[in-house]
Amino acid sequence: MKSIYLDPSIPSACCEKAQPERRKITTQWWNKQINQYEVAVSRLTIEEIEALETEDKREAILSLIRDFPVLEVSPPVERLAKRYIEEKIIPPNAFNDALHLALAVINKKDVLLSWNFAHLVKPEVERKVNAYNLISGYPRIRITTPQKLTKEE
């Protein structure tokens, strides 16, 4: 069974009214395909969701991920995130995105699932991450959206 790491954009999309198409795609994936994967979130994902101002939305999103294993940010995760920034794979102003990526890689997840097109879901980022991981002894990772993952499977 493939393993997936969810960044906050995935459970958040299930409750997102401003982007109905993204909500529809994510909800369909969640309802029909999530059980095909070993799913994990992180303390960082939870903290980012807990920072949402709207209590109803925050609680709805947290309830979606409540039963998943929670990965912790550790020194190896922090070191790898810093390397992704030093290697100019992730910009310096997006350290949490580098942490999400490092959490998935250090914990040997097959897929990082995200709607973050700014810093994560880009062919160039995936290529650079996997090139760096290959020469540094880390596993490959697929960085994609629920929509693309559904088409690939």
C-alpha positions as CSV (number, residue, x, y, z in Angstrom):
1,M,0.0,0.0,0.0
2,K,1.4,3.4,-1.0
3,S,1.9,6.0,1.7
4,I,0.8,9.6,1.6
5,Y,1.6,12.7,3.6
6,L,-1.1,15.4,3.6
7,D,-0.1,19.0,3.9
8,P,-2.8,21.4,5.3
9,S,-4.1,22.3,1.8
10,I,-5.7,18.9,1.3
11,P,-8.0,18.6,4.3
12,S,-8.6,22.4,4.1
13,A,-9.8,22.0,0.5
14,C,-12.6,19.7,1.7
15,C,-14.1,22.7,3.6
16,E,-13.1,25.5,1.1
17,K,-16.1,27.5,-0.3
18,A,-14.0,29.9,-2.3
19,Q,-12.7,27.2,-4.7
20,P,-15.6,24.9,-5.4
21,E,-13.8,22.8,-8.1
22,R,-10.9,22.1,-5.8
23,R,-13.3,21.2,-3.0
24,K,-15.2,18.8,-5.3
25,I,-12.0,17.1,-6.6
26,T,-10.6,16.8,-3.1
27,T,-13.8,15.6,-1.5
28,Q,-14.3,12.9,-4.3
29,W,-10.7,11.7,-3.7
30,W,-11.2,11.7,0.0
31,N,-14.4,9.7,-0.2
32,K,-13.4,7.2,-2.9
33,Q,-9.6,6.8,-2.8
34,I,-8.1,7.8,0.5
35,N,-8.6,4.3,1.9
36,Q,-6.2,2.9,-0.7
37,Y,-3.3,4.7,1.0
38,E,-1.5,4.7,4.3
39,V,-2.1,8.4,5.3
40,A,-0.2,10.6,7.7
41,V,-0.2,14.2,8.7
42,S,2.2,16.1,10.9
43,R,2.2,18.3,14.0
44,L,3.0,21.1,11.6
45,T,-0.1,20.4,9.5
46,I,-2.2,20.4,12.7
47,E,-0.7,23.7,13.9
48,E,-1.3,25.4,10.6
49,I,-4.9,24.4,10.7
50,E,-5.3,25.4,14.3
51,A,-4.1,28.9,13.3
52,L,-7.3,29.4,11.2
53,E,-9.5,32.1,12.6
54,T,-12.9,30.6,11.9
55,E,-13.7,28.1,14.6
56,D,-16.3,26.1,12.7
57,K,-14.0,25.7,9.7
58,R,-11.0,24.9,11.9
59,E,-12.9,22.2,13.8
60,A,-14.3,20.7,10.6
61,I,-10.9,20.4,9.0
62,L,-9.3,19.0,12.2
63,S,-12.0,16.3,12.5
64,L,-11.1,15.0,9.0
65,I,-7.5,14.3,10.1
66,R,-8.0,13.3,13.7
67,D,-7.4,9.6,13.2
68,F,-4.3,9.8,11.1
69,P,-0.8,9.2,12.5
70,V,1.0,12.4,13.4
71,L,4.6,12.9,12.3
72,E,6.8,15.2,14.4
73,V,9.3,17.7,13.2
74,S,12.7,16.3,14.3
75,P,16.3,17.5,13.9
76,P,16.8,15.4,10.8
77,V,13.6,16.9,9.3
78,E,14.8,20.4,10.1
79,R,18.2,19.8,8.6
80,L,16.7,18.4,5.4
81,A,14.3,21.4,5.1
82,K,17.2,23.8,5.5
83,R,19.1,21.9,2.8
84,Y,16.2,22.2,0.4
85,I,16.3,26.0,0.9
86,E,20.1,26.1,0.7
87,E,19.9,24.2,-2.6
88,K,17.3,26.7,-3.8
89,I,14.7,24.1,-4.3
90,I,12.3,25.9,-1.9
91,P,12.5,29.7,-1.4
92,P,13.8,30.9,2.0
93,N,10.4,32.6,2.8
94,A,8.6,29.2,2.6
95,F,10.3,27.3,5.4
96,N,7.1,25.5,6.5
97,D,6.7,24.2,2.9
98,A,10.3,22.9,3.1
99,L,9.4,21.2,6.4
100,H,6.3,19.5,4.9
101,L,8.5,18.2,2.1
102,A,11.2,17.0,4.5
103,L,8.6,15.4,6.8
104,A,7.3,13.3,3.9
105,V,10.8,12.4,2.7
106,I,12.4,11.6,6.1
107,N,9.3,9.4,7.0
108,K,9.6,7.6,3.6
109,K,6.2,8.6,2.3
110,D,5.6,7.8,-1.4
111,V,3.6,10.9,-2.1
112,L,3.3,14.4,-0.8
113,L,-0.3,15.4,-1.6
114,S,-0.8,19.2,-1.8
115,W,-2.6,22.0,-3.6
116,N,0.4,24.3,-3.0
117,F,1.3,25.3,-6.6
118,A,3.5,28.2,-5.3
119,H,6.3,26.1,-3.8
120,L,5.6,22.4,-3.9
121,V,3.4,21.1,-6.8
122,K,5.7,21.9,-9.7
123,P,7.5,19.5,-12.0
124,E,10.7,21.5,-11.5
125,V,10.5,21.2,-7.7
126,E,9.8,17.5,-7.8
127,R,12.7,17.0,-10.2
128,K,15.2,19.0,-8.1
129,V,14.0,17.3,-4.8
130,N,14.5,13.9,-6.3
131,A,17.9,14.7,-7.8
132,Y,19.0,16.1,-4.4
133,N,17.5,13.1,-2.6
134,L,19.3,10.6,-4.9
135,I,22.7,12.1,-4.4
136,S,22.1,12.5,-0.6
137,G,20.7,9.1,0.1
138,Y,17.1,10.0,0.6
139,P,14.2,8.3,-1.1
140,R,12.3,9.6,-4.1
141,I,9.0,11.3,-3.5
142,R,6.0,12.1,-5.8
143,I,4.6,15.6,-5.2
144,T,1.1,15.9,-6.7
145,T,-2.5,16.9,-6.3
146,P,-5.5,14.7,-5.7
147,Q,-6.6,15.4,-9.3
148,K,-3.3,14.2,-10.8
149,L,-3.0,11.3,-8.4
150,T,-6.4,10.1,-9.4
151,K,-5.5,10.2,-13.1
152,E,-2.1,8.4,-12.4
153,E,-3.6,5.5,-10.4
